[in-house]
Amino acid sequence: MTRIVVVGSINMDLVTLAPRFPDPGETLTGDRFLTIPGGKGANQAVAAARLGASVSMVGCVGDDAFGKQLYDGLAAEGIDVGHVARIDGIGSGTASITVAGGENNIVVVPAANGRVTTAQVEAARELIRGADAVLVQLEIPLDAVEATLRIAREEGAPVILNPAPAQRLPVEWLSHVRFLTPNQHELATVLGAEGESDFRELMRRAPCPVVLTRGEDGAWFRDKDDEPRHQPGFKVDAVDSTGAGDTFNAALAVYLAEGLDTAVRKACAAAAIAVSRLGAQDGMPRADELAAFLETHR
């Protein structure tokens, strides 16, 4: 069984379904409201667990009702929550999401996610030492991200860094990443090359292997000095893109041992399934669903 450690955010998603996105200053009547567990870290943990991996989560929740619900929800998915801290006197992270026409707008409030510390990551060193892959994102403090990269390097665990929300990162950090998994905007931001439109050239310039997600177009990827290669996307009826990127990252980590080409193909398929369903974690497929999808989508 693949062993995955996820260091990252844990949110409650406050989801409003609407016929369209409201204009600035406009009040619009929505169709439906949902509270759904989310956060990029928790999403990737749940997606990996549903695909059959043994998953440990490192992160923080608040001492509010959302915190208990989020903690219990991760445990119910079979995820090891021994390194999920409950922080007194602070709320859990939230993401206010409006969904319209299969797209979404998101406002994230980090709250307890801002309390993930280097000491907390250090305490998970033994888990990281035995991991087949470590997943980390940028919804937690950067010093905790740096600690994850450093400890994983020291312990020989490959890191998949999903650089979202996008921000520029030190080159030395990137040089220790097994795979960087941005979209085009995130890649340009990470490299300090905002405004450049040639994503293949950006991939070549990155100091680490890159798996670039491109929505309906699928993904482009290169390992070490290879030229970028393309994995086409899978055609589905889009319902909600929330969590699709997290599903992609999780599947990439779970199937990486099967080779990069296979892992990227399976990641694109898993993301396509997620897009065809409502909600981030609610839309994430299980291993048998992914296998059935791939049987009918060549």
N, C-alpha and C positions, 0 to 999 in steps of 0.2 A: 504494500500500500504506500502510495506517495505521501511523504510527510511535508506539510506546508506550514510555515509560520507567517502570520500576517501582522504587521505593525501598522496601526492606522486608526482612522476615525470611526466612531460609532454614533449614528444620528437617528432621530426619529423624523421621518419624512412626512410633512404636512402637505398632502396632495390635493389640489383643486383641479377638477376637469371642467373645461370651459369650451364654448364653441369657437373662440378665438382669443388671442392675447389682447388685454385691454390697452388702449392708448394711454399715455401719461395723463393723469388726472381723471380718468374715466372710471366709473363704477359699473361693473359688468356682472350680470347674474350668471353664476356657474351652474354646472349640471350635477356635480357630485363632489363630496369631500371625503378623503380617506386619511387615516394615520397608518403609515407603513414603515417598519424598521428599515433603516438605510445607513448611509455613511459609506464612503468609498472603502474603508478598511473592512467594516462588517460585511458589506456587499461581497467583496472579494472572498472573504472567509466563508460565507454561506454558499457562494457559487462553487468554490473548490470542494466543500464538504458534500454538496449534492452530486458532484461529479465523481465522488468516491474516495477523495483524499482524506487523510488524517490531518486535521487542522487545529492549530493553536492560535488564539487571538491575544494580542498585546494592545491594550488601549484603556480608555477611561470612560465611565459614565457618571452622571450626577446622582444626587441622593433624592431625586424627584421620582414621580410615578413612571415617567418615561424610562428612567434609569433601570428600574426593576424590570420593566417590560422588555427592554433591550437586552439586559443581562440574561434573563430567563429564556428569551427567544434564541439567543446564540447557543445556550446550553441545550435547548430542545432540538437544535440542528445537529447535535453530536459534537459541537466544537468545544475544545478545552478552553475554559474561561478562567483558569487559575491565575492568569496574568492580566485580567481585566479588573482595574481598580475602581472602586466606588468612592467618589470625592464628596466629602461633606460640605454643605453650604453652597453648592453650585448646581445649576441645572445641567441636564444632558444636552448634547449638541442637537440642533434642529436644522432641517432644510425645508424651506417653503417653496413648493414646486407647483407651477401652473402648467398643465398639459393641454395642448390644443393642436389638432391636426397631426398627431403623431410626434410633435416636437415638444420641447419643454424649456421653461425659464426657471432658474433656481437661485435662491438667496440662502446662503449657509451662515448659521451662527455657531461658531465652534464650541463655546461654553466649555464643558469638561474636557473636550478634545485638546484644548490648550494646556492641559495639565499633564500630558504625557511627558515623562522626563527621561533623561539619559540613564538615571539610576534604575528606572523601571525596565528599560531595554536591557541594561546590564544584567538585571536579575533573570532575564530570559535567555542568557547566554547558552545555557545547556540545551535549551530547545533549538536555538539557532544552530548550534554545533551539529545536531543530528538531522537538520532539515534538508530535504531535496531541493527546496526553493524557498526564498524569503520574499514576500511581497510587501512593498511599502509605497506610500503616496505622500502628498504634500498638504493634507488637511490636519496635520499635527505640527508641533513646533519643529523648526529646522534642525535644532540641536539633537532632537530625538531621531530625526531622519539620518543625520550624520552618524550618530552612534550606531544605528542599525547597519549602515553601510560599513562602518569600521569593524564592528564585531563580526559581521558576516564574512568580511574579508579575512579577519584573523582566524576564523573557525572554518574557512573553506566552503561556505555555503553560498550558492549562486543567488544573486539578488535581481529581481525584476522591479525596476523603479517606474512607477506610473506618475509622471510629473504634472499632476493636476491637484489643485488649481495651478495654472502655469506661473512660473517665476524663474528668473535666471539662477543657475546653479554653478558652483565652482567646477572647473574642469577636472580637478583632482577627484572630486566626488564621482563624476561620470566615468572616469577611467577605471573605477572599481566595480562598475555595474555590469552584470552579465547581459541584461537587455534593458534598454530604455523603451518605454511604450507610450509615446505621445500621439496626439493628432498633429496635423501640420502646424496649427497655431502654437501649440504647446512646444513643439520642437524648435520653432523659430525663437520663441521667448527664452527657452532654456539656453540656447546658444547665443543669445544677444543679437539675433539677426532678424528682428521684427521688420516686416515689410518685404522680405525676400520670398518669392513665390515658387522657386524651383525646389520642391520637396526632395527630389532625388539627390540634388547637390547638397542640401542640408544633411541628408542621411549620410552621405560620404564624409562630410566634415565633422560629424559627431565623433568624439573620442571613445565611443563604445558601440557595440552592435545595437541596431535600432529595429524595432517592429512598429511601423507607423500605421495607425488606424485611419481609414478614410470613409467611414460610414457605408453607404450602399456600394461603394467601389471596393469594399473589402479591406485588404491590408497590403502594404509593401514592407519588405523585410530584407535585412542584410546582416550577415554574421562575419565579424572581423573585416577582412579586406574584400569580401564578395561584393559584386554589383547588386543593387537593389532588385529584388524579384517580386512578382505580383501574385497575390492570392485573390481571385475575384470574390465579391460578396455573393450571398445567397438571396434570391428574390423571395420576399415575404410581404404580407400586408402589414405595414407599420401601425402599431397602436400606441406605443409609449417607448421612447428611446432611453428613459431613465434606467441606469444600471447596466446598459448594454456594454459599455466600455469596461466596467468592473467584471462582468461575466467573461469578456474576452481575456482580460488579464489572468483571471483564475484558471480558465481552460488552458491558456498558454503554459502556466506553471504546472498544472496537473499532467499535461501530455508532453512536456518538454523532453522527457527521456525517450520518446518515440521518434525524435528527430525534429528539427525546426520546421521543415515543410509540413509535416503531419500535424504538429502542434498548432501552427498558424491556421491551417485549414479547419481543424476542429474548433479553434477559438472563434473563427469567423462564423461557423455554423451555430455554435452556442450563443453568440451575440445575436444572430438572426432570430433564433427562437425567442430570446429575451425581448427583442423589439416587437415581436408579434403579440406580446401579452402586456397587461396592465401592471404597473408597479415594478420596483427594482427587484427586491428579493422574491416577490411573488411570481415574477416572470422567469426566474432562473431555472434552467432545465436540470434534470437528473441524468445520470450516465445512460440509462436505457432509452430515454427520450432523445438524447443526442445521437445515439447509435441508430435509432429508427429514422431520424431526420436525414442522416447521412446516407442511409440506404435508398432514400427516395430523392435525394438531391445530389447528383453527381457533378 
